[in-house]
Amino acid sequence: MALARKNLVVDPERVRALAQRRGTSESAAVREAVEVALAAEEVMSVIRDLHDRDAFADAEAWYARLEEQAD
């Protein structure tokens, strides 16, 4: 992976806090946050695709029955 300097506007306290939690530098924390955001978008894309293919129809029906019973 090639790295490049970027001029980003971020909340320094939040970046510092994230870096401390992860035990990394602030730069590494930002890089990891970008990777997590990209992975989350990919996961959501797959979930949307599965939903469009009715992969969750049985679970949705089960939850609907639970909601009906709760009423």
N, C-alpha and C positions, 0 to 999 in steps of 0.2 A: 504494500500500500504506500503510495507516494503521499507525503504530507506537504501542505503548503500553509503559509501564514495567511490568516484572514483577519480582517478588521471587523470584529463582532461587537455588538452592543448587548451586554448581558448584565444581570444583577450580580455584582461581585460577591455579595454576602452569600447568595444562594449557591454560586459556583464554588466558593470556598467551603461551604457546608457540605456540598456533595463530595468534593474532593476529600474532605476529612472523613466522611462516612465510608468512602471507598478505600481510603488509605492510599490515595494516588495524588499526583500533581493536578493542578487545576486544568491544565491542557488535556491530560489523560481523562479526567472526569468529563470534560466537554466532548471529547472524541467518543467516549463510551455512551454518553447520553444520545449522541447522534445515531450511533449504532442501534441502541435500544429503540429509538423513535422509528427508525427504518424497519426494524424487525416487527414492531407493533403494527405498522401499516401493512406489512406483508401478511401477518397473521389475520388481521381484520379483512383483508382482501380474500384470503382463502375461506374464512368463515362466511363472508357474503356470498361467495361462489357456491359453497355447500348449501347455504340457505336457499339460493336461487334454484338449486337442484332438488329441493325438498328433502335434504338429508336430515333435517331436524323435525320433520312432520310428526313423527311418532312422539317425540319429546314435547312438542308444542301441544299435541292433543292431550297428552298426559297432564300437562300443567293446566290446560283448559278445564279438564275434569276436576282437578284439585280446586281450582277457583270456583267452579260451580258448587262443589260440595261445601266450600267455606261460606257461601252466601246463604 
